[in-house]
Amino acid sequence: MVRVLGLLLAVAAALAPGPARAQGDIRVAIADGLKTVEVGGGPMMVSDLAGRSVVNEAPSWLRATLRNGAIEVAGRRVDGLRLAPADVGFLRTNNREYPGALEILQVGDGLLVVNELPLDDYLAGAVKAEAGDKMPLEMLKAQAIVARTYAAYHRRLNAEKSFHLVASTLNQQYVGRVPLDSVVWAAVRETAGQVLLLHGELFPAFYHTDSGGYTEDPRAVFSATNMPALKPVRVEFPSESPHHRWRLELPLADLSAALLRGGISVGRVVALDVLERSVSCGWRGSRFAGPPAASPCAVTTCGGSSATTRSRARCSRWRSRGRWRGSWAAGTATGSGSTSGAPRPWPTRVTPPSASSSTITPAPRSPR
């Protein structure tokens, strides 16, 4: 799907070369919650996380299975696996080829697959996934710069974790290996080492699928101080994106549960009233109406259609009455884009049904 870069790129950040920030490897979670992982494309070298060989030969195909709290492969039980091409080539899993190495780790009651590869190889796969290869070169170059910034920021943020990024809209989409004759590689090479800086530092350079006709101040959307202060503006060009208009219908019981997961205990919700809208028509404040004996519970919703919720007050007694229905007129909804975490946890976000989600969270990385 074509991703349209937000005005974030052009206004508030200085474009600068950053060799130390834009080199080295990056670790990307490409699949999780699996019971079995099959990898082909060999021959491959197979070792445990300490670098000890697990098989005596270089197989061209391998199956790893989670069984009784350990990973079983070729009749052996290990805590984790590292697979790397035995010569020039690419490993294949889940119907895609991946540059670099693959690690198979146990996380909870499932297997996590992590692709460790050079940053430029990752950028090619991210730009291809986010923008395709049919867009003008200059647009792809802008996408490469923002994707590099986003990746470098999260690599630093999660340096001690088992992976830096997730290959989905939770972070950035990523398709794995991109053929060398793709125009995407020209965009990556012609912007080599270039990142965006805010006050001399990397920052989470968010971008979106579709503005819905109006941008929003990212500080309001994400309730974060390490973001540029951008004035919301109307976007005049037309959009054919399925994210341009959307409707969300949410049972009040589910809304109560979502608030509780975000650390806000409101009990059973009666109704939701919009108290204030921003210049882009996004929510800025909401109130949950309760029974006459209860005081209204005011909740700040931090910008845009992402409807971030943070509690101003806590309420106890609530009654449920039917379902909350939310809809957005033309030009007010935003696509999910590629949004992610920041140095502190983000509040819970309610996003359009079309947005992808993931339950992966980086865990401490095992030594190897």
N, C-alpha and C positions, 0 to 999 in steps of 0.2 A: 504494500500500500504506500502511496506517495505521502511523505511526511513534509509538512510545510514548516519551515523554520520560523519561530517567533521573532518579534522585533528585538528580542533580547540580544541578538548578535550585534546589531548595528549601533546600539546607543550607549550602553553603560560600561563596556569592557574594552580594555586595551588589547589589541592583537600584538603578540610578541613571540619571538622564537624562544623555545624552552627546551634545549637539548636534554637536560637531566629529567625534565618532566615527561618528555615525549619519546623516550627510548625504553628499552628493556622489555620484559615479558609481562603478561597480564593473565589472570586466572578467571575463567568464566564458567559459571555453572550452567550446563546445557540440558540437564535432565535430573529429576529427583523423584523420590517416592517409588522407585522401581524395586522389584524383587529379583529380576534377572536382567543382565546387561550383556548384549552380544556385540562384539567388535570384530570387524574384518579389515581388509585392505592391506594386510601384512605383506611381507614378514615383519614381525614386531618383536621387540625386546620386552620381556615381562618381568617385573621386579616388585617386591613389596615396598612400603614407604621408606624403609631403611636402606634401599638400594640393593638388597639381596635378591639374586635370581630365583624366580619361582618355577620356571620350566627350563629344561636343558636345551631346548631348541628354540627357533624363532618361528612361531606358528603364524599362519596367514589368517586364522580365525580363532576366536576365543569366546567362551561363555563364562560369566561370573554370576553366581547365585548366592543370595542371602539365605543362610540356613542356620538356625539355632544360634543366632547372635554373632556369626562370623561370615566372612566371604569365602565361598568355596570355588576353587578354580583348579582344573587338572588334578583333582584328587587331593588338593592341599587346602588348608584353612589359613587365612591371613586376615589382618585387620584392615588392609587396604592394598590397592594395586596401582602401579604406574606402568603405563604402556607407551612405548615410543617406537616410531618406525626404525627398522633395522638398517635401512638405507634411505635414499631419497624416495619419498612417497608420502601418502596421507592415510590416516586411519579413518575408518568408516563406522558409524553407529547411527541408529535411528534414521537410516536412509540419507545421511549426509556425510560428506567428507570433511575432516577437520585437520588444519595444519597443527604442527607441534605435537605435544604429548596429551594423553588422556589419563586422568586418575579416577579410580572408582573407590568411593569412600562409603562407610556405613554412617548414616545419620538417622537417629531414631530407629524406626522399624522399616526403613527403606534404604535404597542405594542412591547415592548422589554421584553424578558424572561431571567432572571438571576438566575443561580444556585449557591447558597452559600453552601459550603461544606468544610470538613476538607481537608487540602492540600494533604495528602496521598491518600485519595479517588480520588481526582482530578488527581494525578500522575498516578494512576493505569489506569484511563480512557484515559489519554494522551499517555502513553506508548503503551497501546493496540491499539490506533488509529494510532500512528506514526510508530510503529514497528511490530504490531501483536503479537501473542504469539507462533509463530513457530520458532523464532530465538533462537540461543544459549543463555543461561542464562547470560553469561558475557556481551554479546552485549546488552541485555535488561537492565542489571545493568548500563552500560554506558549511555544508553538512559534515564534511570531514573534519573541519576545524572544531565545530561544536561537539562532535562525537569524541574527538581526541581529548578535548577539555574535560568532558563529562567522565570519560574513562580514566584519565590521569587523576582527576579529583578523587574518584572512588577507589582507585588503586591505593592512593595514599591513605584514605580514610579507613580502608579495610586491610591494611598491610599485614596485620598479624592474624587474619582470619583464613578460613579454608578456601575462600574464593573472594574475588573483588566485586564481581558483577554477576547479574543473572541475565541469561539470553532471552529476555521477554520484555514486554512493555513495563514490567516492574522497574527495569533499568533501561537497557537498549536492546532492541531486537538484533539478532545475529544469525547469519545463515551458514557459517562455517567457511569452507574454502571458496574463493572466487577465482575464476580463470584469469590468467595473466593478461589476456587480450580484452578484458572488460574495461570500459572507460572509468569505472570506479577506481582502478589502480592509478590512473592519471591524476584523479582528484586527490588521492592520498599522497602521491609522490610530490605533486606540485605545491602541497601545503606542508611538506615535511617539517616537523618540529614546531609548527605553529599552534599555539594555544591561546585562549582568552584568559585575561587576568583582571581581577577586580581588586583595586588597591594593592597591586603587586602580587596577589595570591590567586591560585586556582580556586574556582568556585563551581557549584553544581549547575552547569549550563543547561537548564531545562529547555525543552522545546515541545511543540504540540503538533498533533495531527491536523487540527482544524480549530481556528479561533472562534468559530461560530459567528463571525462578523464583528467581534470586538475583543481586543486583548485586555489583559488585567495586570495590575501591578503584581509581580511575582512575590513580593514580600507579603502581600495580603493573601495570595493563594496558598503559600507554603508556611506562613507565619514564621519566617526566618529572617535573621539579620544579615546573613552572608549572601544576600542576593542584591542585584542592582535595583535601584529605585526607578522604575519606568512608568511613564504616564500612560494610562489606558487610551487606546486610539481605536477608531473605527477602521475596519479592514474592508476596502471597497471592492476588491476583486471577487468574482463569483466562485462558488465552491460546489463540487459534485460529490464531496466526501459524505459517506453515510454517517459521519459523526457531527455533521453540521447542525442537524436537528435531532433531538432524541426525547424520549419520554420514559420516565421511571415511575413504576407503581410499586410501592413498598408497604407491606402490612405493618401496622403500628407495632405489633409484637416484635417484628424483625428490627424495627428502628430502636426499640428499647434495648434489645439484645446487643445491637451494634454499639450503642452508647455505653453499655456496661462493659463490653470488651475494650473500649477506649478509656476505661477508668471513670466513667460518669454514671453514677447510680441514680436513676430517675424512677425506677419501678415501672408501672404500666402507663404508657403514654395515652392521653386522651386525644390531643390534637396538636398540630404544628402550625404556627402562624409566622409569616415572614414579617419581621419588624423593620428591616432596613435593606435597601439595595445599594450596591455600588454604582458608579457611573456606567459600568458595563452591564448593569442589570443582574449581576451576581449577588447572592445573598451575603449580607454582612452581619445580620443578627436574626435570631429566631426565638420564639417562645413556645414552650409546651404548655398548653392549657390543661389545668387540672380541675378537680371538683371544686365547688364553691368554698369549701373549708381550707383548701390548699392554696398556697401562694404560687403565682406563675413562676416557672423556672426559665430564666433567660439564658440563652446559649448563643455565643458568638460563632457565626459560621464564617470562616476565613476566606472569603473571596470566591468568585467564579462558581461554575456549576459543579466544581468538585466538592462543595458543601462540607468543608472541614468543620468539625465541631469541637468546641472547647467550652467547658462549663464556667459560667459566672456565678451560679448558685446551685445548690443541690436541693432537690425536692423529694418527698417521700411517698405520699399517697397519690395513686393515679388510677384511672379507669380506662379501659380500652373501648373505643367505639369505631369499629370498622377499619378502614384502610386509609393511609395517607397517600395522596396522589400528587405527584410533582410533574410538571411539564414546563418546557421552555419554548418561548416564541422564537421565531427566526432571528438569528444573530445573538443569542444569549448563551447557547450551550458550547462547551469546549470539549474536544476529544481528549482521550486519556493521555495521548502523547507518550513520552518516555520519562516518567517521573520516578523519583527514587528517594532514598533516605538522605539525611544530612547529618552534620556532626551530632545533633540530638534527635531523638525520635520524632517523627512527624505525627500530628494528630490523626485519628481515624478519618478516612475520606470516603464519602459516598460517591461513586463514579457511575457513569452510564453503563447499562448492561453489556454493551459491546466491548468494554475495556477488559483486557486480560488481567489475571491476577496470579499470584504465586504465594505459597506458604514457606518458601525457602528463606532461611535467615543464616547469614554466615556464622559458622561455629569456629572455635579456636582450631587452628591448623595443627595437625599432628606433625611432629618432627620427622625429618627424613634425611 
